[in-house]
């Protein structure tokens, strides 16, 4: 669901919040007389549904002229979505064939020279033929009538589920205003509810276009409910990831705060005299080829030293253990020699030297 932004971008790249009409029942049963030839207004990033009111800022020269001419006349334009939103200047083949007849409620000239229009979808239509492309698109169209609203319990259950899921999405989305839930609760027309939620649905233009093209209102409700379920699952997953990240960040902030407190306490108790020794130990440790277990044990020992004052009884025990770990030859090897004759030769020389030393000692003592 997207209720977050209003009047932000031009019609070729816009984001908005549809506004409730004064009479929500005034949808595609409107008695507006559609002219034989009507101006076509292409929109990039949205699909207009009957009954829904949209504020848009018109940016293209053709579109500005189209809405200006329509506003001077019957105020009706045919609004269709572009198939590809990346196309800057759409041609006939870039336009969807089914859209919504819209009435221009208000046309506002902006100080920067732009034009903002507020339009309300009235009824669905199909483009039969594009009659001209200059100065803007004009087409012959046919009104598409919707099926009657079902009176069965299944349809009522679908409508109730759509309200509940949409409300749930709004409540779990911190960037959406809580007032949006009040809008949903106050919508009485099931058809307009479907159109309003479909217009705000956070899904692709293609999915919205498929909803618009369905003439069976019950099937449209079923498809909308499936899309809402997907969006709800995405919002829940997003919140789960966000909360997990926030928890890990809070833990890091808490540890940092406690470390700063310990540092202040050590300074109050008599300075921070062991910090230099710990830094030298950590520097020596960088050159060690530690096994994983030994590295973890060393790090835990250093962390204990950082939390302890040098005058505490256990400080020397932990310090000596860490210092011993630094002195041990981790993964350092000497070359072994297995030459027995050479070993015998060396051992004989050592014994003879010892005997000479021993005899010399006794002879000196006797004389």
N, C-alpha and C positions, 0 to 999 in steps of 0.2 A: 504494500500500500504506500502511496506517495501523496501526502497532504502537506508537504513541507514548504513549497515555494510558490510564490505568486508574482506575476508580472516581472520575470527576470530576464528572459531571453526572447529574441525574435522568433517568428513562426517557423523558421528553418532550423532552429536549435533551441527548443524551449522546454521549460519545466513549469508546472502550474498546479493549482488546486481547483478542480471544478467547483462552481458555486451552485447552491441549490436555487432552483427557480421559485418564483412566488407561488406558482401552481404546479406541483410536481406531476399532476395528472395530464398536463398539457404536453404530451409527447408525440408519438407518431400518428395519433388520431386527429392531429391539427387540421383545421379546415382551410389552411393557407392554400391559395391557388398558385400552383407552380407554373411559371411561364413556360412557353414552348421551348425557349432557349434561355439558359441560365449561366451566369458566370461561375467558373470553377476555381476554387481556392485550394491549392495543394498544401498539405502540412507534412513536415518531415517526421517529427518524433511523437506523434499522437494519433489517436483515432477518436473522432467525435461520435458520441452516441446520442440518440434521440432523448430530449428532455434535459440533457446536461448543459450547463452554462460554462463556457471557457473564456477567460481573458487571454488574449494573445497580442503580442507586439509584432506587427507586420513589417518585414524588412525588404522583401523583393519589390522592385519597381512595378512588375506586372501585378503582384498581389495588392500593392497599395492602390493602383488604379482600379483594380477589380472591386475592392471594398468601397472605394470612394464613389464609383458609379452606382453600385448596388445601394449604398446608403441614401443616395439622392432619389432612388426609385422605390422599389418595393421592399428594399432592405433584405432580400433573399440571395444567398449564394449557396452553391453546391460544394461542400467540403469533403475532400478525399485525402487519403494518406498516400504518401510516396512509397513505392516498393523498396527503394534503396535510399536511405536517408543521406548517403554521401553524395548524391547527385545535386550539384549546385543549381543547375537550370534544367528541371525535369521536362521531358518530352511526353508525347501521348502514351508511349509504351511504359513510361515510368510511373504512371498513375494507376491506383486501384480502380476497378470498375464500379465498386459499390461503396457508397459513402452516406452522408447525412445532409439533407437540406437544412441550412442554418439561417436564422434570422439575426441580423445585426441589431443588437439592443442599444449599443452605445458606440460611437466613434470618437476617439479623443486624439487631438493633435498634441504631440509632446514637444517640449521646448527644444529638444535636440533635432527636431525635424522628423522624427519617427511617428508612426501611427499605431495607436493601440485600439483594438476593437474587442468588445464583449459580444460573443455570439452564443446563441442557444440552438442546440440541435432540435429539429422539429420532426422530420420523418426520414426514413431510409429511402434511397433512390439508387437506380442503376444508370450508368452512362450508356446510352444507346449509340451516340455518335458525337465525336468532337467536330463542331462546325467551323471553329476558327481558333488559331493560336496567337493571333496578334490583334490588339495589343495585349490580350490575355486570353486564357482558355475560355471558350464557351461551348456548351454541349446541349444536345437534346437528351432528355432523361425520362425515366419511368419510375413512378412511385412504387415502392415495395411495401405491401401490407403485411403486418405481423399476424400470426395466429392468435386466436383468443386465449386469454389467460385461463389455464386449467383450474378447475374447482376441486380437484381431488386432494386428499391428505398428503400424498407424496410431494406434491409441489409446495404445499405449505411447509413441509418439513425441510425441503431444500432451502426455501427462503429463510427459515429460522436458523439453519446451519450457516448460511452465508453471513447473516448478521453476527452470529456468535464467533465465527472464525475471523471475520474482519475486525471485530472488536478486540479479539485476543491478540491479533497482529499489532493493532494500534497500541495496546497496553504494554506489549513487550518491545516496542520500538521507541527508545528514548528520544529520537529525533522527530517524532510525530506529535503534534499537539493533542492533548487529552480532549480538547473540544470536539475532535473528530468523532469520538464515540457518541456524543450528543446528537451529531448530525445523523448518524446511522439510526439511532433510536427513534428519531422523529420522522423518519421516512415511512410513509404508510403504503405507498404504491409498490407492489412487488416488482413490477416491470421497471419502474424508475430505480428501485434499489439495485437491480441487476445492472442497469446501465451505469449508475453512479459508481458502484464498486468496480465494474469493468474498466471504467475510465481511469480510476485511481490505481488499478492493479499494476504491481511492479513486475511486468513481464514484457516480452518482446512485442513490437508492433504487429508482427505476423500473427501472434496468438490473439491479440485484441481484434485484429481484422477478421479472424475466423469467428470470433464471438459475434461481431457485428453482422456477418453474413448469414448466420443461422436465423431462419424464420420461425423455427419451433422454439418458443420461449422456454419451455420446460427443458429441452436439450441444452439451451444456452445456460440455464441455471445449473445443470449437472456439470457441464464443462467448466463453468466459473468456479464451482465448488472444488473441483479437482485442482485447478490452478491455485486457488487460495490455500489448499492443503499443502501444496509444494512450497508456497511462499512462507507458510507458518513453520514448516520444518526447517527452512533455511534460516528464518529469524531465530528459532530456538537454538540451532547449531551455532549461529553467529554469537548469540549471547553466551552460550556455553564456553566457546573459545575466548571470548572477551573476559568473562569472569575468571577463567583459569589464568589468563595472563595477568589480570589485576591482582589475583591472589599471590602469584609468584613475585610480582612487583612489590606488593605490600610486605611480603616476607623479607625481600632484600632491603627495603627501606627500614624495616624494624631492626634488622641486623646491623645496618649502618648506624642507626640511632644509638643502639646499645654499645657499639664499639666506641662511638664518640663519648658516651657517658663513662665508659671504662677508662678511656684515655684521660678524661678530666679527673676522675678519681685517683688514678695513678699519679698524676701531677700534683694533686693536693696532698697525697701521702708522702711525697718526697722526690718528686721529679720522675722523669721517664728515662732512667739511666740504662735500661736494658734494650732500648730501641736500636741503638747502633750495633750491639752484639747480634741481635736477631737479624738485622739487615745483612751483616757479614755472613751469618749462617745460611741465609737464603741465597746469597750470591755464590757461596761454595756449592750449595745444592744444585745450582743450575748446571754445573760441570759434571754432575754425577749421572751415571747410566743406571738409574734406579729401576728395579722391578716395580710393577704397579703397586703391590702391597706395601713395599718399603717406602715408596713415595708418599702414599696416603698416611702411613704411620708417622713419617717425618713431618708432614704438614700438620697433622693433629698435635704433635708435640710442640711445634712452633706456635700454633694457635693457643695452646695452653700457656706457653711462656708469655705471650702477648697479654693474656688476661691476668697473669700473676705478677705480684710485686717481688723484686729480687730479695726482699727481706723475709719472705714467707718460707717456712721450713721445707716445703715440697719443691720449691723453685730449683734448688741445686740438683735434686734427683732427676727432674725432668730435663734440666739443662745438660747434665752428664749423659743422659740417655741419647739426647739429640746429637750431642757432640760426638759420642761414640759412633753413631750411625754415619756421621760425616767422615770419620777416620777409617771405616771399614772399606775394603777394596771391592765395591759392588761391580760385578761383571768385569773385573780386571784379572787377567791371567798371566802367569809366567811360563816360560818354555821349559818343559820337562826333558831330562836327559836319561837315557837308559843304557849307556855304554858301561858295562860292568868292569872291564879292564881299566878304563879311565877312572872309574869310581874307586877301584882297589888302589890304584896308584896314588890318588889324592888322599885316601884314608891312611895309607902307609906313611905318607909325608906328614900328615897331621899328628900321627902317633909318635913318630920319631922326634918331631919338634917338641912335643909335650914331654917326652922322656928327657931330652937335652935340657929343657927348662927345669924339670924336676930335679935332675942330677945337679945342676948348677946351684939350685936353691939349697940342697942338702950340704953340698961341699962348702958353700959360703957360711952356712950355719955352724959347721964343724970347726972351721978355722977361725 
